[in-house]
Amino acid sequence: MTKYSTISIPIDTRKLLEKAKGEEEWGEFILKLFTEAQRLRGKKSFEELTETLTEEDLKAITESSKELRERFAFR
């Protein structure tokens, strides 16, 4: 059996979110928002990281990753 919880939010925020969610269930809608936020944070972090690394750094990381996968491949 699924347990439920109540979250208090400002009325204006609720009205905005209700419009965006449409007929979707609250749980599914909030989970989608969370998942998308996590994906965007990861993408932003990756882009920031690649901007700080040189081409040589990226090549070395790629080669190390390939070597690691080859060494730890299931036999």
C-alpha positions as CSV (number, residue, x, y, z in Angstrom):
1,M,0.0,0.0,0.0
2,T,1.4,3.4,-1.0
3,K,1.6,6.0,1.7
4,Y,0.9,9.7,1.0
5,S,2.2,13.0,2.3
6,T,1.1,16.6,2.2
7,I,3.5,19.4,1.2
8,S,2.6,23.0,2.0
9,I,3.4,25.4,-0.8
10,P,2.2,29.0,-1.6
11,I,-1.1,29.1,-3.4
12,D,0.3,30.9,-6.4
13,T,2.9,28.2,-6.8
14,R,0.3,25.5,-6.6
15,K,-1.9,27.2,-9.2
16,L,1.1,27.4,-11.5
17,L,2.1,23.8,-11.0
18,E,-1.6,22.6,-11.4
19,K,-1.6,24.3,-14.8
20,A,1.6,22.6,-15.9
21,K,0.7,19.1,-14.6
22,G,-2.7,19.0,-16.3
23,E,-4.4,15.7,-15.8
24,E,-1.2,14.0,-14.6
25,E,-1.0,12.6,-11.0
26,W,0.9,14.8,-8.6
27,G,3.4,12.1,-7.7
28,E,4.3,11.4,-11.4
29,F,4.4,15.1,-12.2
30,I,6.8,16.0,-9.3
31,L,9.0,12.9,-10.1
32,K,9.3,14.1,-13.7
33,L,10.2,17.6,-12.5
34,F,12.9,16.1,-10.2
35,T,14.3,13.8,-12.9
36,E,14.5,16.6,-15.4
37,A,16.2,18.9,-12.8
38,Q,18.8,16.2,-12.1
39,R,19.4,15.6,-15.8
40,L,20.0,19.3,-16.4
41,R,22.3,19.7,-13.4
42,G,24.3,16.7,-14.7
43,K,24.5,18.2,-18.2
44,K,25.5,21.6,-16.8
45,S,28.2,20.0,-14.7
46,F,29.5,18.0,-17.6
47,E,29.6,21.1,-19.8
48,E,31.5,23.1,-17.2
49,L,34.0,20.2,-16.7
50,T,34.6,19.9,-20.5
51,E,35.2,23.6,-20.7
52,T,38.0,23.4,-18.1
53,L,39.7,20.4,-19.6
54,T,42.1,20.5,-22.6
55,E,41.9,18.3,-25.6
56,E,44.8,16.3,-24.2
57,D,43.0,15.8,-20.9
58,L,39.8,14.6,-22.7
59,K,41.9,12.2,-24.8
60,A,43.7,10.8,-21.7
61,I,40.4,10.3,-19.9
62,T,38.9,8.5,-22.9
63,E,42.0,6.2,-23.2
64,S,42.0,5.5,-19.4
65,S,38.3,4.7,-19.6
66,K,38.8,2.3,-22.5
67,E,41.7,0.6,-20.8
68,L,39.7,0.2,-17.5
69,R,36.8,-1.4,-19.4
70,E,39.1,-3.8,-21.2
71,R,40.8,-4.9,-18.0
72,F,37.6,-5.4,-16.1
73,A,35.6,-7.0,-18.9
74,F,33.7,-10.2,-17.8
75,R,35.5,-13.3,-18.9
